[in-house]
Structure formats: structure tokens, C-alpha cells
Amino acid sequence: MKKHVEVERALIKKFRKNIWSRFVKGINEYKLFNENDVIGVCISGGKDSMLLAKCMQELQKHGKQNFDIKFLVMNPGYSQSNQDLIEKNLKLLNIDATIFNSPIFDVVATVDQSPCYLCARMRRGYLYKEAQKLGCNKIALGHHFDDVIETTLMSMLYSGEIKTMMPKLHSENYPGMELIRPLYLVKEESIIRWKNYHNLEFLQCACKLTEALHLGHGQSKRQEMKELIKNFRSINSNIDINIFKSMHNINCNTILGFRKDGEYHSFLEEY
């Protein structure tokens, strides 16, 4: 049996509960798809985006809605070995993708403040632009459940505000385009089990900054959140779910203030 066929069958059978069903539930619950959408599925080369690509392929085959998919791979300045690994996995998993280049790593290398933030913003812009060229009205990214709760905690602890990673967003700079996150309800541990079950090797974030962090020269804020959530889970296995649910259940009668469309409102306005 070819590898991609094995992966496809396992998604529907072995990983039905923890990946496939959660993937479909997220799409339905947050209304991520519309009839006749053309969705640019963005593949970074990591485990999350590769899984997303396979889930999208299977949904197109077995789902009830009509939609089209364009697979996009951006090379922001990967080493040749990393680019070769991405192309090897695309072939192995039977994913026909458009590959294009961008200068992002070179640009970010000259920035001292918030290089990861700048990298993410630039990546998104290039992906929107390329997807639009291919006739897409949406781009799909591989962010998962753990990314969502890590972002929630990071905002509280480091930015002094309560906000989260949304399941879908309208683009501010590309009218008519949306960003969607179909793996929104899928936990990272399930994705890791999927990767290990199939003995697949994917990229980590391949930028020089992240490589330095992995070599022990520091720790990213997101990695700090991963460790914090890991500790929370050892205390109470439901804590991660409660963090996630809290962003769906904000009690507006017990908050001191909030921002809406750039305007701040205090509880004193209605006290």
C-alpha cells in the first residue's frame, strides 16, 4: 500500500475520534466553509500544515459541500535540505502544491524587535497575495487547539489583555479574502501521535532564530506557554479545555473594561 493511501485510511479510521471528527466539528461549528469556496491550503512543511492538507483532501472527497483546494508552499529562505524535505513529503503524501519564493528570512534577520511577529505578518501577506492569484477567496492555516490556548495565556501574561486566536478572520489588506483555521479543535498531542504512527519526519520552524533557541540560547514565549500548560495538565487534565471554553463564555457583568472596534469602554459607563 502506498504511504499516502495508508495515511488517508488511518485518518478516517484510527484517528477518527481525535483528529478527523474534531476537524469536521471545527469547520461546522465555526462555519468555516461556504459552497464553492476556493481555499488556499498553506503548507509550511511542519506536521500541522501537512496534516491539514491531508484532512482537506479527504474532506473534498467525502464531504457534502463543494469547494476547491489550491495547495501553497512558500519558501521564505529555507536551506536546501529543508526545502528538499518539504518536497519529499509532498510527493510521499500525494500533495500537488504550488511552490513560490519570498525574501522573508533575509528581511527578518535584520530586525531585533519581535522578529517572529514580523515573520508571521509577512508570511500571511505573501500567502494572501499568492492565493488570490490562484483564484482563492480563503487561506487555511494549520493552527491547532494548543496554539489557541497558548495565545490566550500569552496575551494575558505578556500583553495585559484578554484575546485569543480566532477560528476565522476577514483580511484587512486583501478585500474579499478570509483566513480560516480548520484544525482549531484538534490537540497537538493527537497530531504528534499521527506523525509518529506513520514514522513521518517534518520541519520544525526552520528560521535561524528558532534554531538558536533550540540550541539553548534562549526560550520563546510560546515555548514557555507550552511548558506552563503541560504543568497545568498534570494538575488537572481539564484545565486546557477550561482555558479554551473561557473565551467562549466571557461574563460581561464582571469585567472592568473592554475594547470594541478600537474604542475602550469601562464598566463605569453603565454602573
N, C-alpha and C positions, 0 to 999 in steps of 0.2 A: 504494500500500500504506500502511495506517495505521501510525503510528510504533510503536505497541505490538506490532503483528504483526511488524514488521521486527526489533524488539529481541528478541522471543521466538524467532524463527528463527535469529538470529545467536548466541544463547546456546547452542543445540543444535549449530550448525554451526561458525561461525567461532571461537567461544570455547569449543568443546567441551573441548579439552585443558587449558587453563589456568584455566578457571572452572568449567564445568559438571561435568567429571569430578572435579575436586578437591572441589567442593561435595558431590557424591554420596558420594565416598570418605570425607569427614569425617563425614557422617551415619552411614554404615555402620560405620566404624572405631571411633567413639566411642559407637555405639548411642544416637543422639540421639532417635530416634523410636520410639514403640510404636504398635501397632494402636489406632485410634480416638482418638488424641490430638486435643485441640483446642488449637491453637497460636496464641498472640497474637504476630503479627509486628510488632515495634515499629519505626516509621519516624520517624527524626529529621529527615529532609529532606536528609541528606547522600548521597553517592554509594554508600556501603557499604550502608546500610539500604534504599535504593531497589533496588540490585542484589539484595539478599537477598529482597525482596518478589517480584521477577520470578522468581528461582530457585524460590521456594516455590510460586508459581503453576504453573510448568512441571512441578515435581515432582508436584504434586497431579494434574495432567492425565496425566502419563506414568509416574509411579511405581507400584510394586507394593503399597505399603501404603495403607490407608485412613486418612485423617486430615482434619481440618477446619482452616480458617485464618480467623482474625479479624485484620484489619489495623488497627493502632492508631497514631494520630498524637497526640502530646501537644504542646500549645503552652505552653511554660513561661514565656512572656513575650516572644515574638518581636515584632519590628517588623512593621507591616502588610505591608511589601514582602516580608519574608522569609516570612510566612505565605502571602501570595499566590503566591510562587514554589513553595512546597510543594504548594499546591492545584492549581496549573497542572501540575506534574509528575505528580501523582496522576491527573489527567484524561488527560494525554498518554500515560501508561503503562498506563492502564486498571486502576487500583488503587482499589477501593472501600473506603475506610477510615473508621473511627470517629475523629472529632477531638474532643479534650477539652482543657480548660484546667487549668493549675496555676500557683501563685504562685512557682515555684522561683527565677526570676531575681531577683525582688524580695527574697526571703529571703537568697540567696547574696550579693547586693550589699552586705549589712551585715556580712559575715564577712571577717576579714583572714587567718585561718589556713586553708590548704588549701581554698579555695573550690571548686576543680574536683572534689576528692574529695567534698565535701558535695553538690555539684550531682549527681554521678553516683549517690550513695546515695539522694538524694531522688527523682531520676528513676525509679530502679528501683522504689522503694516505690510511687509513683503508678502505674507501669505494671503492677506486680503486682496492685494493687487494682482497676484498671480491667479488666484481662484476666480476673480472677476473676469480676467482674460479668457478663462476656460468656460465662462457662462454660468458660474456658480452664484447662488444667492445666499449661501451659508458656508461657513467653515466649521469643521468639527475638530475639537482638540481632545487629547487623551487624559485630561484631569479626572481624578477619581475621588472617592469619598474621603480618603485621608488628606488629600490636598485641600479639600473644603474645610475640614475642621482645623487643620494646621493654619490655614489662612485666617480663620476666625480667631484663634488664640493669638496669633502673631499680631493681628490688628489691635487686640485688647492690650497685650503686654508691651508692645513696642511703639504703637501709634496712638494709644489712648482713645481709641474709638471702637465701636462695635460695627463690624461689617464682615461680609463673607464673600466667597467666590460664587457667583451666580450661575445657575444652570444654563441660562441663555442671556445674550446681550445684543442690543442694536449697536452697530458700528457708528461711531461719531464722525469718522472721516470718510467712510465709504457708504454713501446713501444706498439703502436697499439691501445691504449686507447684514447678516447676523452671525454671531458666534454661538455655537452650541457645545455642550459637554455631555455626550451620551453615557459616559461611564460614571456619572455623578453619584450613583448609589452603590458602585462596586468598590469593595475594600481592597486596599493594596495587598494585603496578605493573600487574597484569592488570586490576584494577578501573579504574584510570586510563585504560588503553587502551580498555576497554569504553566508558567515559564519552565519551572523545574521539572514538571511532569513530562514535558516534551523535550527536555535537555536542550533548550534554546539559549543562545548567547546574544544579548542585545547591548547596545550602547548605554552607558551612563551619560550624564551631561558631559560632553566632550570638550568643554572650553578649558582654557589654561587655568583660570581662576579656580574652577571646581577641582581640577586635578591637583592643584596646590593644597586645597582644603583636605582632600582625601589623603595627601601625603603627610598630614599632621601639622600643617602651618596655620590652622585655624578651624573654625566650625561655622557653617552658615546658620542663619536664624531658623531656616526651615528644618535643618537637621536638629537644632535644639528643640523645636516643637515635636519632632518625631520621637525624640527621647522622652520628652515630657509626657506625651500621650501614651507611650509604652509603659511608663511608670503608673499613669492613671489606670490603664487597663489591668495592671497587676493588682491594683487596689479594688477595682470594681469593673467588671467586664462590660457594663452598660454605660460607662462614663462617656465613651466616644459617641455613642448613639444619642445620649442626652445633650452633648455639645451641639450635635447636628440638629436635633429637634428644637433646641432653644432658639435657633434662628428662624424657625417656622412659627414660634409661639411667644413673641415679644409682648409683654403686658404693658401697654402704653399708659396705663394708670399709675405705673410705678417707675417711670424713668424721668430723669431730671431735664433732659433735653434731647432734641434730635434735629438733623438736617434733612431738608427736602428740597430738591432742585436748587441746591446752593444756598438756601435760606435757613438760618438757625431759628428754632422755636424752643422756648422754655416752658416748663410745666406751670410757671407763674402766669402765663398768658390766660390760662383757664382756671386758675386756682380760686 
